[in-house]
Amino acid sequence: MSEASSTILVVEDDDIVRMLIVDVLEELEFKVIEAADAEEALTLVNNNEQIIDLMMTDVGLPYMDGKQLAAKVRELRPTLPILFASGYAENIDVPEGMYVIGKPFSIDQLRDKIKAVFTAP
């Protein structure tokens, strides 16, 4: 899969942080769809016509955290790679096919992490 044509779902409850991440991903030539919370994200994931190649989610979401969201998303799309963004990245254990990037991250770190996710076996 060509990275540049990939669609990334960004789930982040902080509007400013979400906007910055979306801007960076668009600069890196990804297609981006966004959700402000887990409920909105699940609506997008539930739509089988919506292409999603990677879900990037904040861990600390209101109502349902990023790990709970990931578990539900995996029920709907078992092979979807999931990238967690967290200020406490070193404290997070994630299942296979899920990845973590520590906040704050640079554009280069985000690009490299996404490239690693898309090239993972």
N, C-alpha and C positions, 0 to 999 in steps of 0.2 A: 504494500500500500504506500502510495506516495504521501509523505508527511504533509506537503503543502496543500493537498486537496482534502485533508482530514478535517472532520468536524469535531470540535471540542465543546462539551457542555461544561460551563463554569457555574458552580453553585457556591455563592458567597452572600452572606446576609448584609455585609457592610457595602453600601452602594458605591462608595468612593473606591474601596479596594477592588470590588468587582469591576468597576469601570477601568481601573488601571490594568488589571489582568487582561480584560478583553482587548484593550488598546494594544498591549504588548503582543498578545496572540495574533491579533489582526496584522500587526506590523511584521510578524513572522509568517504571514500569509496563510494562517489557518482560518477556516470558517468557524465562527463562534456563535453558540446559542447560550443564553444565560438564564439563570434562575436565582431568585432571592432567598429561597428556602427549600427544604426537602420536598414539601408538598408540590411546589411548582416543578421541581426537578422530576419527580415521579410522574407527573402529568406528561412531560416531554418524553420520558423514557417509555412510558406506556404506549405512546403513539408509534406503532410499528413502521409508519411511513417516514418517521423522523430518523435520519441517519445520524448516528453518534459513534465516533471512533474512540473517544476517550472522555471520561467524566473526571473533571478536576473539582474537588470539593473541599471546602473548609471543614475542619473537624468540628469546630465549635459553632454549630448551627442551633438556632432556637427550636424548641419543640422536639425535634428528632436530630440527633447529632450525625456527623458525617459517616461514622461507622455503622450506625443503624440504617442510614440511607443506603450505604454501599451494600449492606446485606439484602435489602429489599430490591435494589437495582439488579443484583446478581441473580435473584429469582426470576426477573424478567428478561435479562440479557446476561446469561451465564459467562460469556467470554469477554464482556466489555472490560477493558483495562480501566483501573480507577487510580487516580493520583490524589492523595490527601495533601493539603497544605496546612501546616500547623506551626505555631510558635514553639511547640514542644515536640518537635519531630523525633528527637532521640528517645523519647519515651513511648513511641508508638510501635506496636507489633502489628504487622499487616499480613493477611493471607497471600498466597501465591496470586500473581496477576494484579496485585495492588502495590502501590508505590507511595513514597512520602517525600515531600520537599519541605524544608524548613523555611518558615517566615522569619524575617523578611528575606526575599530572594532577589537576585539580580536578573535582568533580562537574559544574560548568558546562562545563568544557572537554570532558569526555566526552560530555555531552548534545549540545553543539553539533557535535562531530565526527560523532557518530552521525546526527544530523539531516542534516548535509551529505552523509554517505554515502547515506542513503536518498533524498535529493532530487537526487543527481547524475544527469546524463542517462544 
